[in-house]
């Protein structure tokens, strides 16, 4: 009968495979949150650009009406 300390290469590879799957899962979770952040930042950028353009339009209207 083999002792509990007798590990084959397959056993080591199995443990390594599980560890890599865990690391991959953690990376996927981080990537999801990064994607969410990126979407929110793009949304904020669009809103900010719209406000800038509206303000510029108002300024131009005020300047053209002044003459």
Secondary structure, DSSP 8 states (H G I E B T S, - for coil): ---TT---HHHHHHHHHHHHHHHHHHHHHHHHHHHHHHHHHHHHHHHHHHHHHHHHHHHHHHHHHH-
